[in-house]
Amino acid sequence: MAEAPAAVPSAARRPLEMSTARKATFWGFAGLVVLAAGFYVWWGVSFGVWIDNGVYAVVITMLLFGLAGMWLVLPNPPAPQAPSR
């Protein structure tokens, strides 16, 4: 696996350090976020109703599961080291 450039901050390098299975899981959860947005737009265009509590319930559930899953799949940052004297 190629090393990330040193100029890239460590938080941006974290997805690059994941295994293939974790990357697939991450993108699966990201798909939920895209699906939620697409469902909301499809519903609004199809039925001409943009304000509907039922649609909000479905969209918010998919959106929060997607965001929480993406966050939980990311690797933990390394523990901070004590400053050396």
PDB file of N, CA, C and O in Angstrom:
ATOM      1  N   MET A   1       0.847  -1.166   0.000  1.00  0.00           N
ATOM      2  CA  MET A   1       0.000   0.000   0.000  1.00  0.00           C
ATOM      3  C   MET A   1       0.895   1.232   0.000  1.00  0.00           C
ATOM      4  O   MET A   1       1.892   1.280   0.721  1.00  0.00           O
ATOM      5  N   ALA A   2       0.543   2.218  -0.800  1.00  0.00           N
ATOM      6  CA  ALA A   2       1.339   3.422  -0.928  1.00  0.00           C
ATOM      7  C   ALA A   2       1.201   4.283   0.320  1.00  0.00           C
ATOM      8  O   ALA A   2       0.136   4.359   0.932  1.00  0.00           O
ATOM      9  N   GLU A   3       2.290   4.920   0.676  1.00  0.00           N
ATOM     10  CA  GLU A   3       2.285   5.806   1.841  1.00  0.00           C
ATOM     11  C   GLU A   3       1.637   7.137   1.480  1.00  0.00           C
ATOM     12  O   GLU A   3       1.805   7.645   0.371  1.00  0.00           O
ATOM     13  N   ALA A   4       0.899   7.687   2.426  1.00  0.00           N
ATOM     14  CA  ALA A   4       0.303   9.007   2.219  1.00  0.00           C
ATOM     15  C   ALA A   4       1.397  10.058   2.346  1.00  0.00           C
ATOM     16  O   ALA A   4       2.326   9.893   3.137  1.00  0.00           O
ATOM     17  N   PRO A   5       1.297  11.139   1.575  1.00  0.00           N
ATOM     18  CA  PRO A   5       2.310  12.196   1.674  1.00  0.00           C
ATOM     19  C   PRO A   5       2.355  12.772   3.084  1.00  0.00           C
ATOM     20  O   PRO A   5       1.340  12.813   3.779  1.00  0.00           O
ATOM     21  N   ALA A   6       3.532  13.214   3.497  1.00  0.00           N
ATOM     22  CA  ALA A   6       3.713  13.756   4.837  1.00  0.00           C
ATOM     23  C   ALA A   6       2.931  15.055   5.028  1.00  0.00           C
ATOM     24  O   ALA A   6       2.612  15.416   6.161  1.00  0.00           O
ATOM     25  N   ALA A   7       2.614  15.768   3.936  1.00  0.00           N
ATOM     26  CA  ALA A   7       1.915  17.042   4.048  1.00  0.00           C
ATOM     27  C   ALA A   7       0.433  16.862   4.379  1.00  0.00           C
ATOM     28  O   ALA A   7      -0.229  17.821   4.774  1.00  0.00           O
ATOM     29  N   VAL A   8      -0.094  15.646   4.222  1.00  0.00           N
ATOM     30  CA  VAL A   8      -1.502  15.395   4.499  1.00  0.00           C
ATOM     31  C   VAL A   8      -1.680  15.250   6.004  1.00  0.00           C
ATOM     32  O   VAL A   8      -0.965  14.466   6.627  1.00  0.00           O
ATOM     33  N   PRO A   9      -2.624  15.992   6.614  1.00  0.00           N
ATOM     34  CA  PRO A   9      -2.834  15.866   8.056  1.00  0.00           C
ATOM     35  C   PRO A   9      -3.247  14.442   8.429  1.00  0.00           C
ATOM     36  O   PRO A   9      -3.794  13.706   7.607  1.00  0.00           O
ATOM     37  N   SER A  10      -2.977  14.066   9.682  1.00  0.00           N
ATOM     38  CA  SER A  10      -3.229  12.690  10.110  1.00  0.00           C
ATOM     39  C   SER A  10      -4.713  12.339  10.053  1.00  0.00           C
ATOM     40  O   SER A  10      -5.046  11.188   9.769  1.00  0.00           O
ATOM     41  N   ALA A  11      -5.616  13.284  10.310  1.00  0.00           N
ATOM     42  CA  ALA A  11      -7.053  12.997  10.251  1.00  0.00           C
ATOM     43  C   ALA A  11      -7.475  12.662   8.828  1.00  0.00           C
ATOM     44  O   ALA A  11      -8.368  11.838   8.633  1.00  0.00           O
ATOM     45  N   ALA A  12      -6.857  13.280   7.834  1.00  0.00           N
ATOM     46  CA  ALA A  12      -7.196  13.006   6.442  1.00  0.00           C
ATOM     47  C   ALA A  12      -6.598  11.674   5.990  1.00  0.00           C
ATOM     48  O   ALA A  12      -7.103  11.073   5.042  1.00  0.00           O
ATOM     49  N   ARG A  13      -5.531  11.194   6.645  1.00  0.00           N
ATOM     50  CA  ARG A  13      -4.912   9.942   6.286  1.00  0.00           C
ATOM     51  C   ARG A  13      -5.631   8.743   6.880  1.00  0.00           C
ATOM     52  O   ARG A  13      -5.393   7.615   6.447  1.00  0.00           O
ATOM     53  N   ARG A  14      -6.501   8.952   7.857  1.00  0.00           N
ATOM     54  CA  ARG A  14      -7.139   7.832   8.543  1.00  0.00           C
ATOM     55  C   ARG A  14      -7.917   6.920   7.603  1.00  0.00           C
ATOM     56  O   ARG A  14      -7.783   5.702   7.728  1.00  0.00           O
ATOM     57  N   PRO A  15      -8.731   7.431   6.659  1.00  0.00           N
ATOM     58  CA  PRO A  15      -9.404   6.493   5.743  1.00  0.00           C
ATOM     59  C   PRO A  15      -8.425   5.708   4.866  1.00  0.00           C
ATOM     60  O   PRO A  15      -8.748   4.600   4.437  1.00  0.00           O
ATOM     61  N   LEU A  16      -7.261   6.243   4.596  1.00  0.00           N
ATOM     62  CA  LEU A  16      -6.279   5.547   3.772  1.00  0.00           C
ATOM     63  C   LEU A  16      -5.676   4.364   4.517  1.00  0.00           C
ATOM     64  O   LEU A  16      -5.170   3.434   3.887  1.00  0.00           O
ATOM     65  N   GLU A  17      -5.721   4.382   5.854  1.00  0.00           N
ATOM     66  CA  GLU A  17      -5.104   3.339   6.659  1.00  0.00           C
ATOM     67  C   GLU A  17      -6.055   2.173   6.932  1.00  0.00           C
ATOM     68  O   GLU A  17      -5.654   1.206   7.581  1.00  0.00           O
ATOM     69  N   MET A  18      -7.289   2.234   6.461  1.00  0.00           N
ATOM     70  CA  MET A  18      -8.268   1.189   6.744  1.00  0.00           C
ATOM     71  C   MET A  18      -8.060  -0.018   5.832  1.00  0.00           C
ATOM     72  O   MET A  18      -7.535   0.100   4.725  1.00  0.00           O
ATOM     73  N   SER A  19      -8.490  -1.194   6.332  1.00  0.00           N
ATOM     74  CA  SER A  19      -8.441  -2.397   5.512  1.00  0.00           C
ATOM     75  C   SER A  19      -9.534  -2.321   4.445  1.00  0.00           C
ATOM     76  O   SER A  19     -10.409  -1.457   4.495  1.00  0.00           O
ATOM     77  N   THR A  20      -9.466  -3.224   3.498  1.00  0.00           N
ATOM     78  CA  THR A  20     -10.437  -3.225   2.404  1.00  0.00           C
ATOM     79  C   THR A  20     -11.852  -3.477   2.909  1.00  0.00           C
ATOM     80  O   THR A  20     -12.801  -2.857   2.429  1.00  0.00           O
ATOM     81  N   ALA A  21     -12.000  -4.379   3.869  1.00  0.00           N
ATOM     82  CA  ALA A  21     -13.328  -4.661   4.418  1.00  0.00           C
ATOM     83  C   ALA A  21     -13.909  -3.441   5.134  1.00  0.00           C
ATOM     84  O   ALA A  21     -15.102  -3.156   5.021  1.00  0.00           O
ATOM     85  N   ARG A  22     -13.061  -2.727   5.868  1.00  0.00           N
ATOM     86  CA  ARG A  22     -13.541  -1.524   6.566  1.00  0.00           C
ATOM     87  C   ARG A  22     -13.888  -0.424   5.571  1.00  0.00           C
ATOM     88  O   ARG A  22     -14.847   0.320   5.779  1.00  0.00           O
ATOM     89  N   LYS A  23     -13.111  -0.315   4.483  1.00  0.00           N
ATOM     90  CA  LYS A  23     -13.430   0.678   3.457  1.00  0.00           C
ATOM     91  C   LYS A  23     -14.770   0.366   2.813  1.00  0.00           C
ATOM     92  O   LYS A  23     -15.568   1.270   2.567  1.00  0.00           O
ATOM     93  N   ALA A  24     -15.022  -0.918   2.537  1.00  0.00           N
ATOM     94  CA  ALA A  24     -16.302  -1.310   1.944  1.00  0.00           C
ATOM     95  C   ALA A  24     -17.454  -1.000   2.888  1.00  0.00           C
ATOM     96  O   ALA A  24     -18.509  -0.542   2.450  1.00  0.00           O
ATOM     97  N   THR A  25     -17.260  -1.246   4.181  1.00  0.00           N
ATOM     98  CA  THR A  25     -18.290  -0.927   5.169  1.00  0.00           C
ATOM     99  C   THR A  25     -18.509   0.579   5.246  1.00  0.00           C
ATOM    100  O   THR A  25     -19.646   1.044   5.320  1.00  0.00           O
ATOM    101  N   PHE A  26     -17.416   1.339   5.228  1.00  0.00           N
ATOM    102  CA  PHE A  26     -17.512   2.798   5.273  1.00  0.00           C
ATOM    103  C   PHE A  26     -18.330   3.313   4.094  1.00  0.00           C
ATOM    104  O   PHE A  26     -19.218   4.147   4.270  1.00  0.00           O
ATOM    105  N   TRP A  27     -18.031   2.818   2.888  1.00  0.00           N
ATOM    106  CA  TRP A  27     -18.752   3.289   1.708  1.00  0.00           C
ATOM    107  C   TRP A  27     -20.185   2.774   1.676  1.00  0.00           C
ATOM    108  O   TRP A  27     -21.056   3.404   1.075  1.00  0.00           O
ATOM    109  N   GLY A  28     -20.435   1.643   2.312  1.00  0.00           N
ATOM    110  CA  GLY A  28     -21.808   1.165   2.444  1.00  0.00           C
ATOM    111  C   GLY A  28     -22.639   2.116   3.297  1.00  0.00           C
ATOM    112  O   GLY A  28     -23.777   2.438   2.953  1.00  0.00           O
ATOM    113  N   PHE A  29     -22.066   2.561   4.409  1.00  0.00           N
ATOM    114  CA  PHE A  29     -22.767   3.532   5.245  1.00  0.00           C
ATOM    115  C   PHE A  29     -22.890   4.883   4.539  1.00  0.00           C
ATOM    116  O   PHE A  29     -23.893   5.578   4.703  1.00  0.00           O
ATOM    117  N   ALA A  30     -21.877   5.257   3.754  1.00  0.00           N
ATOM    118  CA  ALA A  30     -21.966   6.499   2.981  1.00  0.00           C
ATOM    119  C   ALA A  30     -23.089   6.395   1.955  1.00  0.00           C
ATOM    120  O   ALA A  30     -23.740   7.389   1.633  1.00  0.00           O
ATOM    121  N   GLY A  31     -23.313   5.181   1.442  1.00  0.00           N
ATOM    122  CA  GLY A  31     -24.426   4.969   0.523  1.00  0.00           C
ATOM    123  C   GLY A  31     -25.772   5.239   1.176  1.00  0.00           C
ATOM    124  O   GLY A  31     -26.699   5.703   0.512  1.00  0.00           O
ATOM    125  N   LEU A  32     -25.893   4.954   2.476  1.00  0.00           N
ATOM    126  CA  LEU A  32     -27.130   5.277   3.189  1.00  0.00           C
ATOM    127  C   LEU A  32     -27.386   6.779   3.195  1.00  0.00           C
ATOM    128  O   LEU A  32     -28.530   7.213   3.066  1.00  0.00           O
ATOM    129  N   VAL A  33     -26.338   7.569   3.342  1.00  0.00           N
ATOM    130  CA  VAL A  33     -26.486   9.029   3.336  1.00  0.00           C
ATOM    131  C   VAL A  33     -26.972   9.488   1.962  1.00  0.00           C
ATOM    132  O   VAL A  33     -27.875  10.320   1.867  1.00  0.00           O
ATOM    133  N   VAL A  34     -26.380   8.953   0.910  1.00  0.00           N
ATOM    134  CA  VAL A  34     -26.792   9.308  -0.450  1.00  0.00           C
ATOM    135  C   VAL A  34     -28.215   8.826  -0.721  1.00  0.00           C
ATOM    136  O   VAL A  34     -29.007   9.535  -1.342  1.00  0.00           O
ATOM    137  N   LEU A  35     -28.539   7.616  -0.251  1.00  0.00           N
ATOM    138  CA  LEU A  35     -29.880   7.077  -0.424  1.00  0.00           C
ATOM    139  C   LEU A  35     -30.925   7.940   0.283  1.00  0.00           C
ATOM    140  O   LEU A  35     -32.018   8.147  -0.244  1.00  0.00           O
ATOM    141  N   ALA A  36     -30.597   8.438   1.459  1.00  0.00           N
ATOM    142  CA  ALA A  36     -31.530   9.298   2.195  1.00  0.00           C
ATOM    143  C   ALA A  36     -31.815  10.579   1.411  1.00  0.00           C
ATOM    144  O   ALA A  36     -32.969  10.985   1.278  1.00  0.00           O
ATOM    145  N   ALA A  37     -30.769  11.207   0.897  1.00  0.00           N
ATOM    146  CA  ALA A  37     -30.966  12.433   0.123  1.00  0.00           C
ATOM    147  C   ALA A  37     -31.744  12.146  -1.159  1.00  0.00           C
ATOM    148  O   ALA A  37     -32.643  12.901  -1.529  1.00  0.00           O
ATOM    149  N   GLY A  38     -31.395  11.061  -1.827  1.00  0.00           N
ATOM    150  CA  GLY A  38     -32.101  10.695  -3.053  1.00  0.00           C
ATOM    151  C   GLY A  38     -33.565  10.365  -2.809  1.00  0.00           C
ATOM    152  O   GLY A  38     -34.426  10.739  -3.605  1.00  0.00           O
ATOM    153  N   PHE A  39     -33.854   9.667  -1.714  1.00  0.00           N
ATOM    154  CA  PHE A  39     -35.234   9.330  -1.385  1.00  0.00           C
ATOM    155  C   PHE A  39     -36.052  10.590  -1.125  1.00  0.00           C
ATOM    156  O   PHE A  39     -37.193  10.695  -1.574  1.00  0.00           O
ATOM    157  N   TYR A  40     -35.470  11.542  -0.403  1.00  0.00           N
ATOM    158  CA  TYR A  40     -36.195  12.780  -0.105  1.00  0.00           C
ATOM    159  C   TYR A  40     -36.503  13.554  -1.383  1.00  0.00           C
ATOM    160  O   TYR A  40     -37.617  14.049  -1.560  1.00  0.00           O
ATOM    161  N   VAL A  41     -35.520  13.658  -2.269  1.00  0.00           N
ATOM    162  CA  VAL A  41     -35.734  14.381  -3.529  1.00  0.00           C
ATOM    163  C   VAL A  41     -36.744  13.630  -4.400  1.00  0.00           C
ATOM    164  O   VAL A  41     -37.631  14.250  -4.986  1.00  0.00           O
ATOM    165  N   TRP A  42     -36.618  12.298  -4.492  1.00  0.00           N
ATOM    166  CA  TRP A  42     -37.560  11.508  -5.289  1.00  0.00           C
ATOM    167  C   TRP A  42     -38.980  11.677  -4.780  1.00  0.00           C
ATOM    168  O   TRP A  42     -39.901  11.876  -5.572  1.00  0.00           O
ATOM    169  N   TRP A  43     -39.170  11.599  -3.471  1.00  0.00           N
ATOM    170  CA  TRP A  43     -40.507  11.734  -2.885  1.00  0.00           C
ATOM    171  C   TRP A  43     -41.088  13.118  -3.193  1.00  0.00           C
ATOM    172  O   TRP A  43     -42.254  13.232  -3.570  1.00  0.00           O
ATOM    173  N   GLY A  44     -40.284  14.159  -3.037  1.00  0.00           N
ATOM    174  CA  GLY A  44     -40.757  15.514  -3.294  1.00  0.00           C
ATOM    175  C   GLY A  44     -41.151  15.731  -4.743  1.00  0.00           C
ATOM    176  O   GLY A  44     -42.165  16.368  -5.027  1.00  0.00           O
ATOM    177  N   VAL A  45     -40.354  15.204  -5.657  1.00  0.00           N
ATOM    178  CA  VAL A  45     -40.655  15.377  -7.076  1.00  0.00           C
ATOM    179  C   VAL A  45     -41.858  14.520  -7.482  1.00  0.00           C
ATOM    180  O   VAL A  45     -42.718  14.971  -8.238  1.00  0.00           O
ATOM    181  N   SER A  46     -41.914  13.299  -6.982  1.00  0.00           N
ATOM    182  CA  SER A  46     -42.984  12.386  -7.386  1.00  0.00           C
ATOM    183  C   SER A  46     -44.354  12.815  -6.873  1.00  0.00           C
ATOM    184  O   SER A  46     -45.343  12.752  -7.603  1.00  0.00           O
ATOM    185  N   PHE A  47     -44.408  13.245  -5.630  1.00  0.00           N
ATOM    186  CA  PHE A  47     -45.696  13.536  -5.021  1.00  0.00           C
ATOM    187  C   PHE A  47     -45.938  15.022  -4.790  1.00  0.00           C
ATOM    188  O   PHE A  47     -47.025  15.401  -4.355  1.00  0.00           O
ATOM    189  N   GLY A  48     -44.974  15.856  -5.065  1.00  0.00           N
ATOM    190  CA  GLY A  48     -45.133  17.293  -4.906  1.00  0.00           C
ATOM    191  C   GLY A  48     -45.292  17.724  -3.453  1.00  0.00           C
ATOM    192  O   GLY A  48     -45.805  18.808  -3.177  1.00  0.00           O
ATOM    193  N   VAL A  49     -44.854  16.880  -2.529  1.00  0.00           N
ATOM    194  CA  VAL A  49     -44.957  17.190  -1.102  1.00  0.00           C
ATOM    195  C   VAL A  49     -43.550  17.206  -0.524  1.00  0.00           C
ATOM    196  O   VAL A  49     -42.875  16.177  -0.497  1.00  0.00           O
ATOM    197  N   TRP A  50     -43.106  18.371  -0.062  1.00  0.00           N
ATOM    198  CA  TRP A  50     -41.766  18.505   0.483  1.00  0.00           C
ATOM    199  C   TRP A  50     -41.775  18.530   2.006  1.00  0.00           C
ATOM    200  O   TRP A  50     -40.730  18.360   2.633  1.00  0.00           O
ATOM    201  N   ILE A  51     -42.929  18.739   2.598  1.00  0.00           N
ATOM    202  CA  ILE A  51     -43.048  18.778   4.053  1.00  0.00           C
ATOM    203  C   ILE A  51     -43.966  17.638   4.467  1.00  0.00           C
ATOM    204  O   ILE A  51     -45.184  17.733   4.317  1.00  0.00           O
ATOM    205  N   ASP A  52     -43.384  16.554   4.990  1.00  0.00           N
ATOM    206  CA  ASP A  52     -44.150  15.377   5.374  1.00  0.00           C
ATOM    207  C   ASP A  52     -43.413  14.676   6.510  1.00  0.00           C
ATOM    208  O   ASP A  52     -42.252  14.297   6.356  1.00  0.00           O
ATOM    209  N   ASN A  53     -44.076  14.504   7.643  1.00  0.00           N
ATOM    210  CA  ASN A  53     -43.424  13.910   8.815  1.00  0.00           C
ATOM    211  C   ASN A  53     -42.981  12.473   8.559  1.00  0.00           C
ATOM    212  O   ASN A  53     -41.941  12.059   9.071  1.00  0.00           O
ATOM    213  N   GLY A  54     -43.725  11.717   7.798  1.00  0.00           N
ATOM    214  CA  GLY A  54     -43.342  10.343   7.502  1.00  0.00           C
ATOM    215  C   GLY A  54     -42.058  10.260   6.703  1.00  0.00           C
ATOM    216  O   GLY A  54     -41.203   9.417   6.974  1.00  0.00           O
ATOM    217  N   VAL A  55     -41.923  11.130   5.723  1.00  0.00           N
ATOM    218  CA  VAL A  55     -40.700  11.156   4.914  1.00  0.00           C
ATOM    219  C   VAL A  55     -39.526  11.609   5.769  1.00  0.00           C
ATOM    220  O   VAL A  55     -38.424  11.071   5.653  1.00  0.00           O
ATOM    221  N   TYR A  56     -39.757  12.593   6.625  1.00  0.00           N
ATOM    222  CA  TYR A  56     -38.689  13.038   7.521  1.00  0.00           C
ATOM    223  C   TYR A  56     -38.208  11.902   8.410  1.00  0.00           C
ATOM    224  O   TYR A  56     -37.007  11.757   8.641  1.00  0.00           O
ATOM    225  N   ALA A  57     -39.141  11.094   8.911  1.00  0.00           N
ATOM    226  CA  ALA A  57     -38.762   9.983   9.788  1.00  0.00           C
ATOM    227  C   ALA A  57     -37.879   8.985   9.052  1.00  0.00           C
ATOM    228  O   ALA A  57     -36.887   8.511   9.605  1.00  0.00           O
ATOM    229  N   VAL A  58     -38.225   8.666   7.822  1.00  0.00           N
ATOM    230  CA  VAL A  58     -37.432   7.708   7.045  1.00  0.00           C
ATOM    231  C   VAL A  58     -36.070   8.302   6.706  1.00  0.00           C
ATOM    232  O   VAL A  58     -35.044   7.641   6.867  1.00  0.00           O
ATOM    233  N   VAL A  59     -36.058   9.540   6.240  1.00  0.00           N
ATOM    234  CA  VAL A  59     -34.803  10.175   5.812  1.00  0.00           C
ATOM    235  C   VAL A  59     -33.861  10.383   6.992  1.00  0.00           C
ATOM    236  O   VAL A  59     -32.669  10.094   6.883  1.00  0.00           O
ATOM    237  N   ILE A  60     -34.365  10.871   8.099  1.00  0.00           N
ATOM    238  CA  ILE A  60     -33.498  11.125   9.253  1.00  0.00           C
ATOM    239  C   ILE A  60     -32.931   9.819   9.801  1.00  0.00           C
ATOM    240  O   ILE A  60     -31.774   9.777  10.219  1.00  0.00           O
ATOM    241  N   THR A  61     -33.731   8.754   9.803  1.00  0.00           N
ATOM    242  CA  THR A  61     -33.235   7.462  10.273  1.00  0.00           C
ATOM    243  C   THR A  61     -32.105   6.963   9.382  1.00  0.00           C
ATOM    244  O   THR A  61     -31.062   6.547   9.887  1.00  0.00           O
ATOM    245  N   MET A  62     -32.293   6.998   8.065  1.00  0.00           N
ATOM    246  CA  MET A  62     -31.234   6.551   7.154  1.00  0.00           C
ATOM    247  C   MET A  62     -30.004   7.442   7.282  1.00  0.00           C
ATOM    248  O   MET A  62     -28.878   6.945   7.301  1.00  0.00           O
ATOM    249  N   LEU A  63     -30.209   8.744   7.368  1.00  0.00           N
ATOM    250  CA  LEU A  63     -29.101   9.689   7.452  1.00  0.00           C
ATOM    251  C   LEU A  63     -28.285   9.470   8.722  1.00  0.00           C
ATOM    252  O   LEU A  63     -27.056   9.426   8.665  1.00  0.00           O
ATOM    253  N   LEU A  64     -28.952   9.333   9.864  1.00  0.00           N
ATOM    254  CA  LEU A  64     -28.224   9.160  11.121  1.00  0.00           C
ATOM    255  C   LEU A  64     -27.519   7.804  11.197  1.00  0.00           C
ATOM    256  O   LEU A  64     -26.399   7.722  11.701  1.00  0.00           O
ATOM    257  N   PHE A  65     -28.161   6.739  10.705  1.00  0.00           N
ATOM    258  CA  PHE A  65     -27.479   5.448  10.678  1.00  0.00           C
ATOM    259  C   PHE A  65     -26.257   5.509   9.764  1.00  0.00           C
ATOM    260  O   PHE A  65     -25.217   4.937  10.089  1.00  0.00           O
ATOM    261  N   GLY A  66     -26.368   6.190   8.635  1.00  0.00           N
ATOM    262  CA  GLY A  66     -25.235   6.314   7.728  1.00  0.00           C
ATOM    263  C   GLY A  66     -24.091   7.102   8.333  1.00  0.00           C
ATOM    264  O   GLY A  66     -22.938   6.675   8.257  1.00  0.00           O
ATOM    265  N   LEU A  67     -24.390   8.247   8.934  1.00  0.00           N
ATOM    266  CA  LEU A  67     -23.341   9.072   9.536  1.00  0.00           C
ATOM    267  C   LEU A  67     -22.706   8.384  10.742  1.00  0.00           C
ATOM    268  O   LEU A  67     -21.486   8.410  10.906  1.00  0.00           O
ATOM    269  N   ALA A  68     -23.536   7.770  11.585  1.00  0.00           N
ATOM    270  CA  ALA A  68     -22.989   7.070  12.757  1.00  0.00           C
ATOM    271  C   ALA A  68     -22.132   5.886  12.325  1.00  0.00           C
ATOM    272  O   ALA A  68     -21.073   5.648  12.905  1.00  0.00           O
ATOM    273  N   GLY A  69     -22.570   5.149  11.325  1.00  0.00           N
ATOM    274  CA  GLY A  69     -21.783   4.021  10.841  1.00  0.00           C
ATOM    275  C   GLY A  69     -20.457   4.458  10.256  1.00  0.00           C
ATOM    276  O   GLY A  69     -19.430   3.822  10.496  1.00  0.00           O
ATOM    277  N   MET A  70     -20.468   5.543   9.486  1.00  0.00           N
ATOM    278  CA  MET A  70     -19.223   6.048   8.919  1.00  0.00           C
ATOM    279  C   MET A  70     -18.260   6.453  10.031  1.00  0.00           C
ATOM    280  O   MET A  70     -17.061   6.185   9.952  1.00  0.00           O
ATOM    281  N   TRP A  71     -18.787   7.092  11.054  1.00  0.00           N
ATOM    282  CA  TRP A  71     -17.949   7.553  12.164  1.00  0.00           C
ATOM    283  C   TRP A  71     -17.381   6.372  12.946  1.00  0.00           C
ATOM    284  O   TRP A  71     -16.216   6.394  13.344  1.00  0.00           O
ATOM    285  N   LEU A  72     -18.204   5.336  13.169  1.00  0.00           N
ATOM    286  CA  LEU A  72     -17.760   4.196  13.962  1.00  0.00           C
ATOM    287  C   LEU A  72     -16.758   3.316  13.221  1.00  0.00           C
ATOM    288  O   LEU A  72     -15.956   2.636  13.861  1.00  0.00           O
ATOM    289  N   VAL A  73     -16.783   3.314  11.902  1.00  0.00           N
ATOM    290  CA  VAL A  73     -15.874   2.463  11.137  1.00  0.00           C
ATOM    291  C   VAL A  73     -14.478   3.078  11.028  1.00  0.00           C
ATOM    292  O   VAL A  73     -13.501   2.357  10.829  1.00  0.00           O
ATOM    293  N   LEU A  74     -14.376   4.393  11.155  1.00  0.00           N
ATOM    294  CA  LEU A  74     -13.058   5.031  11.059  1.00  0.00           C
ATOM    295  C   LEU A  74     -12.135   4.507  12.149  1.00  0.00           C
ATOM    296  O   LEU A  74     -12.585   4.260  13.268  1.00  0.00           O
ATOM    297  N   PRO A  75     -10.848   4.333  11.843  1.00  0.00           N
ATOM    298  CA  PRO A  75      -9.918   3.861  12.871  1.00  0.00           C
ATOM    299  C   PRO A  75      -9.706   4.927  13.943  1.00  0.00           C
ATOM    300  O   PRO A  75      -9.823   6.126  13.686  1.00  0.00           O
ATOM    301  N   ASN A  76      -9.397   4.467  15.130  1.00  0.00           N
ATOM    302  CA  ASN A  76      -9.139   5.397  16.229  1.00  0.00           C
ATOM    303  C   ASN A  76      -7.833   6.137  15.987  1.00  0.00           C
ATOM    304  O   ASN A  76      -6.881   5.557  15.466  1.00  0.00           O
ATOM    305  N   PRO A  77      -7.775   7.419  16.362  1.00  0.00           N
ATOM    306  CA  PRO A  77      -6.525   8.140  16.216  1.00  0.00           C
ATOM    307  C   PRO A  77      -5.506   7.614  17.237  1.00  0.00           C
ATOM    308  O   PRO A  77      -5.900   7.093  18.281  1.00  0.00           O
ATOM    309  N   PRO A  78      -4.223   7.742  16.955  1.00  0.00           N
ATOM    310  CA  PRO A  78      -3.229   7.265  17.902  1.00  0.00           C
ATOM    311  C   PRO A  78      -3.285   8.069  19.201  1.00  0.00           C
ATOM    312  O   PRO A  78      -3.624   9.252  19.202  1.00  0.00           O
ATOM    313  N   ALA A  79      -2.949   7.412  20.291  1.00  0.00           N
ATOM    314  CA  ALA A  79      -2.959   8.090  21.595  1.00  0.00           C
ATOM    315  C   ALA A  79      -1.877   9.162  21.610  1.00  0.00           C
ATOM    316  O   ALA A  79      -0.800   8.957  21.050  1.00  0.00           O
ATOM    317  N   PRO A  80      -2.146  10.303  22.242  1.00  0.00           N
ATOM    318  CA  PRO A  80      -1.122  11.356  22.295  1.00  0.00           C
ATOM    319  C   PRO A  80       0.069  10.912  23.159  1.00  0.00           C
ATOM    320  O   PRO A  80      -0.098  10.260  24.190  1.00  0.00           O
ATOM    321  N   GLN A  81       1.232  11.272  22.721  1.00  0.00           N
ATOM    322  CA  GLN A  81       2.461  10.927  23.430  1.00  0.00           C
ATOM    323  C   GLN A  81       2.818  12.048  24.400  1.00  0.00           C
ATOM    324  O   GLN A  81       2.594  13.225  24.116  1.00  0.00           O
ATOM    325  N   ALA A  82       3.371  11.671  25.534  1.00  0.00           N
ATOM    326  CA  ALA A  82       3.830  12.670  26.497  1.00  0.00           C
ATOM    327  C   ALA A  82       5.031  13.398  25.904  1.00  0.00           C
ATOM    328  O   ALA A  82       5.880  12.778  25.263  1.00  0.00           O
ATOM    329  N   PRO A  83       5.106  14.718  26.117  1.00  0.00           N
ATOM    330  CA  PRO A  83       6.249  15.448  25.571  1.00  0.00           C
ATOM    331  C   PRO A  83       7.551  14.990  26.213  1.00  0.00           C
ATOM    332  O   PRO A  83       7.618  14.789  27.426  1.00  0.00           O
ATOM    333  N   SER A  84       8.573  14.829  25.401  1.00  0.00           N
ATOM    334  CA  SER A  84       9.876  14.418  25.925  1.00  0.00           C
ATOM    335  C   SER A  84      10.655  15.642  26.342  1.00  0.00           C
ATOM    336  O   SER A  84      10.550  16.714  25.745  1.00  0.00           O
ATOM    337  N   ARG A  85      11.438  15.451  27.382  1.00  0.00           N
ATOM    338  CA  ARG A  85      12.240  16.594  27.916  1.00  0.00           C
ATOM    339  C   ARG A  85      13.640  16.521  27.455  1.00  0.00           C
ATOM    340  O   ARG A  85      14.448  17.384  27.799  1.00  0.00           O
TER     341      ARG A  85
END
